Each structure stands twice: as structure tokens, then as C-alpha cells.
Amino acid sequence: MAAAAAAVESYASTKADKIETDVLLKAREACYKGRDAFYACLDNESNKKPTEIASVGLLYPIECKKSRQDFVNHCRASWVKHFDRLYCKNKRVQRLLDDGGQTRRGPLSLPQPTSGSFT
């Protein structure tokens, strides 16, 4: 316990005067604006062939390259990765919901006991 407390104290003392400016309100707003512009471009250009690779396997068309660069420049790398994962997850869920029941199966049937006696 003492070693962990000492490590936290040491880290805090070295970072006490440093302000992480990318998490302040104006920087977050710029990040969100870049994120929204990029994903709006993805939605608008969804009929184009995706040729560029983003993080977490996200593909996007070349027409969105500038908005992607703005997004990456205004956000922390960990935030970009998080937002890309969230976007992919939401698109995957939406695609499953919008498939019109074509790939969904009927009710799940559980196996029934073969004998009436459980001794």
C-alpha cells in the first residue's frame, strides 16, 4: 500500500503544474465538432467505396479524408479510437435492427427432458 501511495504522490508532484489543455472545454468542443463532421461525411458518402483505413478497422471513402484528418488533429488518439469503436458498434446494431428480420431466427427452442423422472 505504501509503495502505491508513494507512486501516486510522485506522479502527482511531477504533473502538478501541467494542465492538459486537450481536455478543456474549447478543445473538447473542437474535438466533438471534428468527430461529428467526419461521421456526417461517412453517412453522406456511404454510397462511395471505402478506400481509407481508420482505427479499429473502420474504412472510409477518400472524400472524407480531410474531415478525418481534422478529427484526428483535434482529439486525443484514445478518444478517436473510442469514438470509432462506438460508431462501428452503433452501425452494426442499426444494421441488425434494419435488416427487416431477414437473418433473425424464430423463437429459441430449448431442449426438453427425455424422461419425466429426475432421480
C-alpha positions in Angstrom: 0.0 0.0 0.0 2.8 2.4 0.9 4.5 1.9 -2.4 1.3 2.6 -4.3 0.7 5.8 -2.3 4.3 6.9 -2.9 4.0 6.2 -6.7 0.8 8.3 -6.8 2.4 11.1 -4.8 5.4 11.1 -7.1 3.3 11.2 -10.2 1.1 14.0 -8.8 4.1 16.1 -7.9 5.6 15.8 -11.4 2.2 16.6 -13.0 1.0 19.3 -10.6 1.8 22.3 -12.7 1.0 20.8 -16.1 -2.5 21.5 -17.5 -3.8 19.0 -20.1 -5.2 21.6 -22.5 -6.8 19.0 -24.8 -9.4 18.2 -22.1 -10.5 21.7 -21.5 -13.9 22.9 -22.8 -12.8 24.6 -26.0 -10.6 21.7 -27.0 -13.3 19.2 -26.3 -15.8 21.2 -28.4 -13.3 21.3 -31.3 -12.9 17.5 -30.9 -16.6 16.9 -30.9 -17.1 19.2 -33.9 -14.4 17.3 -35.9 -15.9 14.0 -34.9 -19.4 15.0 -35.9 -18.2 16.4 -39.2 -16.3 13.1 -40.0 -19.2 10.8 -39.2 -21.6 13.1 -41.1 -19.3 12.7 -44.1 -19.3 8.9 -43.6 -23.1 8.9 -43.6 -23.3 11.3 -46.6 -20.7 9.4 -48.7 -21.9 5.9 -47.7 -22.6 5.0 -51.3 -18.9 5.5 -52.2 -16.3 2.7 -52.0 -14.3 2.9 -48.8 -10.6 3.0 -49.6 -9.0 4.6 -46.5 -8.3 2.8 -43.2 -9.0 4.4 -39.8 -8.5 2.9 -36.4 -10.3 -0.3 -35.2 -10.8 -1.4 -38.8 -13.1 1.4 -39.8 -13.0 2.1 -43.6 -14.0 5.3 -45.1 -14.1 6.9 -48.6 -11.3 9.3 -49.8 -13.9 12.1 -49.9 -13.8 12.1 -46.0 -10.0 12.2 -45.7 -9.9 15.9 -44.9 -12.6 15.7 -42.2 -10.8 12.6 -40.8 -7.6 14.5 -40.5 -9.4 17.4 -38.7 -10.9 14.9 -36.4 -7.6 13.2 -35.6 -5.8 16.6 -35.2 -8.4 17.9 -32.7 -8.8 14.8 -30.5 -6.6 12.6 -28.4 -5.7 9.3 -30.1 -7.5 7.3 -27.3 -10.7 9.4 -27.9 -10.5 8.8 -31.7 -10.2 5.1 -31.1 -13.1 5.2 -28.6 -15.4 7.2 -31.0 -14.5 4.9 -33.9 -15.4 1.8 -31.9 -18.6 3.4 -30.7 -19.6 4.4 -34.3 -18.9 0.9 -35.6 -20.9 -0.7 -32.8 -23.8 1.6 -33.4 -23.8 1.0 -37.1 -23.6 -2.8 -36.5 -26.6 -2.6 -34.1 -28.5 -0.4 -36.5 -27.8 -2.8 -39.4 -29.1 -5.7 -37.4 -32.3 -3.8 -36.4 -32.9 -2.6 -40.0 -32.5 -6.0 -41.7 -36.2 -6.5 -41.6 -36.0 -9.8 -39.8 -34.3 -11.5 -42.7 -31.5 -13.0 -40.8 -33.1 -13.3 -37.4 -34.3 -16.7 -36.4 -37.6 -17.5 -34.7 -38.1 -18.2 -31.1 -35.4 -20.2 -29.3 -36.4 -23.7 -28.5 -34.7 -25.2 -25.5 -34.0 -28.9 -25.3 -36.7 -30.8 -23.4 -36.0 -33.6 -20.9 -36.3 -37.0 -22.4 -37.8 -38.7 -19.2 -40.2 -37.4 -16.6 -38.1 -38.7 -13.7 -35.1 -36.8 -12.3 -33.8 -39.0 -9.5 
